[in-house]
Amino acid sequence: MAVPIAGIRRPALDPSPLSAPFWAAAARGELAIQACTGCSKMHHPPVPVCPDCHGTAFDFAVVAGTGAIYECSVMRQARVVGFEAMVPYACVVVELDEQPGLLVVGNLLGAPVEAARVGSAVRVHFEPYGQGDLQLPQFVLVAGAKAR
């Protein structure tokens, strides 16, 4: 099933029990990342077993949503369903400030694709997805911030 958003049809999201707290937080405009209660290591996407301590108890911690572009790719062809109207756009992997190696994927909004550079400071920005109060975590550049 596709969800229409301002003339764009995006696939319906069906959160799993593992990812439901992430999406519930996003609907509130918060970025929440799974954190192991045994070793406090954060994981994204959520995992059923902590790869660091093998624990199986987790909480979700709200994080600042700031970080730096770790990697990026410019999408120049309409290959991702629901994002065809955005072409060209920059898909970015962001390393969050809370923990080295904690990566989240999203798109860079509000900037030309040429501005997507590794090390550029970004912050989370929530975009309505069009399915209830669901919001999609995306990223925007932090004005005036120095690149890492």
Buried (B, 14 or more C-beta within 10 A) or exposed (E): EEBEBEEBBBEEBEEEEEBEBBBBBBBEEBBBBBBBEBEEBBBBEBEEEBEEEEBEEBEBBEBEBBBBBBEBEBBEEEEBEBBBEBBEBBBBBBBBBBBEEBBBBBBBBEBEBEEBBBEBBBBBBBBEBBBEEBBBBBBBBBEEEEEE
